Amino acid sequence: MDNIGILDILKNFHLISGFRVSIHDTEFNEIYAYPSRLSPYCAAIQQDRENRRLCLETDARVFRKVKETGEVAVYSCPHGLCEAVAPIYNYGILSGYLMMGQVCTDKDKLTPLLQKRLGEGREDAKKIIDSVRQVPPEIINSYISIMTVIAEYVTQTNRLAPRGGDIAPKIHEYLNKNYPSKITLPQLAERFGCSQSLIIKAFKKQYGVTVMEALFEIRMKNAANLLLTSPYSVKQIAADCGFPDQNYFSKAFSGRFGLSPTAYRKQGIT
């Protein structure tokens, strides 16, 4: 089971329950979710700024309650959907939250709520309501029990890194070791179990540059070293340093060092 990724776990749970399942960091930022998009009902509701504000304030209030109690919280959102939040820990430190929701126990109660939030006479109201999965209360309780087990599994395997100053150095180390590969912010967020916004802020604060700027510099320095110390072609060096496009590499290298890769190599030899 250790080889199962977090997204795989969320996907499997969604397939059997119908709940949208998500993981959030300690600042309530969503890190993982399946499905990635909101349900049609929530998407329609949150088109209105005030409705969205109500959603976010309610969720934040529940997250804070879970943080204080350390227990699962089950609640009804302002728009009639059933939600639940469980805490996730990393070596005993709160590192995030597991959330499931966007289902209901009675679809008939959603119709007046939707009309109140969006106004009467909306042509697609029935279609929006029909998209919500109705789950009996006793079955919801069973799913909450399963959700608790998932939260405990994520906790025991320490898969979600806590918020802290050690994230930026770990990412920098990862860049140094994996710079030949394609690296993106979403990939880093998934790997280190934190939001992209946290990575951006922590890395910039620690190193004074963005993650992509640091990655570019690491690639450039390694390419420059290979040009002077290896017999490999410019094309091969470009690919080995994370630049599959040789033309882009040559242009970027010239901009960084003031010389083309070939001229830089010749200068180093002479």
N, C-alpha and C positions, 0 to 999 in steps of 0.2 A: 504493500500500500504506500510505502514511502516514495515510490516513483510516480505516484499520481500527482499531477499538478493541481494547484488550487482551482484554476478555471475548470478543470475536468470535474472536480468535486462539485462545484457550483452548478455546472451544466447537468450532471447526473441528478442532483437534487431537484433542479427545476423540472426535469423531464418527468419525474415521478410525482411531483407535488403541484406544479403549475405556478408556484411562487417565483417572483423575481428575487434573486439572491445576490447580495452584494457584500463586499468587505470594505470597511472604512478605516482610515488611520485615526490617531488620537485627536486630530483637528477636524474630524468628521468628513474629510475629503474621501470621495469614493475612489478606491484603488482597482478593485475587480468587480465585475458584475456579469451576471448571465440571466436573461439576455442583456446585451449591452444597452439597448434602448429601453426607455420607459414603456409601460403598457399604453395602448391607445387611450385608455381612460385617463391615466395620469398625464400623458402628453397633452391631451385636450384641456384638462383642468389647469395645468401649469402654463398654458399660453397666456393666461391672465397673471399679471405681476403680483397682485395681491394674493391670489390663490397660491402662487409659488412661495410667497413669503410665509404664508401659513404653514405650508408643508415643511419648509426648511426649519422654521422656528419650533414646530412640534417635534421633528426628528432630533434637533439639537437638544431640546429639553429632555427627551428620552435618553439620548446618549449620556448626558450628564448624570441622569438618575442611575443608569447602569454603571457608570464610573464610580459613583458613590457607594452603591450597594454591592457591586460585583455579581449581581444576579440578572437573569433573563427578564426582560420587560416586554409584556404583551399589551398592545393598545390599539385603539381605533383612530385612524387619521382624521383630520377635519373634513375629509371628503368621503368618509364612510368605508374605507378599506381597512382590512386587518393587517397589522404589522407586528413584528417582533424583533428584538435586538438582544444579542448575547455578547459578553465581553470576550476578548482574545488576549492572551498574555504571552510574553516572550521572556523566559527565564524568570518568571514571577513579576514582571513589569507589564502593566497594561500597554498593549501595543496597537489595539484597534478594536473594531466591532464587526460582528457578523449580523447582517440584517436580512430579513425576508419579509415579503409582503406583496401588495398590489393584488390581493384576492379579497373576496367578500363572503359573508355568511348568508346574505339575502339581497339578491339583485334588485328586488322591488323597491328597496329603500334607497337605491342609488339614483333612480330616475328623478325624484324631486330634488335631490342634491345637485345633480347635473344641471337641471333646469335653473336652480337658484344660482349656481356658479356661472353658467354660460348663457342663461336666458332661455326662455321658452321658444319653441318653434324651430329648434335646430334639426335639420333634416337627417343628419347622421347620428342623432342621439341614441336610437335603438341599436345601431351597429356598434357604437362605442360601449354601451352597456353590455351587449352580448359578448364583447371581447373579454370581459372580466370573468375570471373563473370563480364559480360559487362552490364553497367548501363547507360542509357541516362543521359546527363548532368542535365536536368530539374528534373529528379527523384533523382539524387544525391543531388541536392539542397534541396529537400523535406526531404531526410534522414538527412541532416545536421541540418535542423530545429528541427527534432526529437532528434538528438544527443544533441542539445543545451538544450532542455527540460530535458533530462536525466541528463546532467551536473548540471542544476539548481536544480533538485530534490536531487542529491547527496549532493550539497552544502547546500540546505535548511534543509536536515535531518542530516547534520554534520556527515556523515558516514565515511569520510576520515580524519584521524588524521593528523595534520600538523607535519612537522619535528620539533623536539624539545627535550629538556632534560626531559620532563615529560613522555616520552614513557617508559623508563626503570623502573621507580617506579610503573607505572601502570601495567606493565607486571609482576613485582615482586609481587604486590598485587594479581594479577590474579593467579599466581602460588600458593600463600599461601591459596587461597580460593578454588582452583580447583585441588590441587595436587592428589586427588584420581583418577581423570579422566585421560584418555590418552591425552597427550599434545605434539604437534609437532610444529616445526618452521613454516611450511606452515599454520597450523591452527592459530597460533598467528599472522602471517602476515595478514591473511584474517580478523581476528577479530579486529585488531588494525589499519587496513588500511595503512600498510607501508610494505616496502620490507623486506625480510628475512635478507639481508645484513645490513640494518639499525638497525634491532633488535639486530643482533649479535654485531655490533660495539657499539651501545648505551649501551647495557647491560654490555658488558665487560668493557667499560670505567667507568660506574657507580659503578659496584660491583666487578670488578677484576676477575670475573669468567664467564663462559658461561651460557646461559640460562639452558641448560640441567644439568650442574653441580650444579646450584642453585636449580633446581627442585629435583635432587637426594638428596641434603642435606636436603631440606625441608621434603621430604618423610622419610628420615632416622630419623630425629629428632622426627617427629610425631610417627613413628613406635616405637622408643625407649620409648617415653612417654606412649604409649598405653601398651607396654609390662610391664611397672611398675605400671600402674594405672587401667588397665582393666582386666576382666576375660576372654577376648576373646582368642581364639586359635591363634597360630602363623600363621596358614594359613589364618584365617580371618583378622588378623592385616595386613598381607602382602597385601591382596586384597584391604582392606580399605585404604591403603597408596599408591596404584597405582602399586603394584607388583602382577600381576595375577599368576606368576610362583613362587611358594613357594621356590623351590630349588635355583632359581636365587636370591631371596630375602635373603635367609639364607647365601648364599655365599657373597653377597654384604654387608650384615649387619656385618658379621664377618670381612670382609676387612675394614669396617669403624670403628668398635668399638673394634676389637680384641677378640670378644667373639661371640659365636653363639647366636641367639635370645633366645633360652631356657636357656643357661648359663647366659646371661645378665639379664633375668627375675629372675632367682634364686639368683643371686648376689644382686639384688635390694631388694629381700624379706629378705635375711639374713643380 
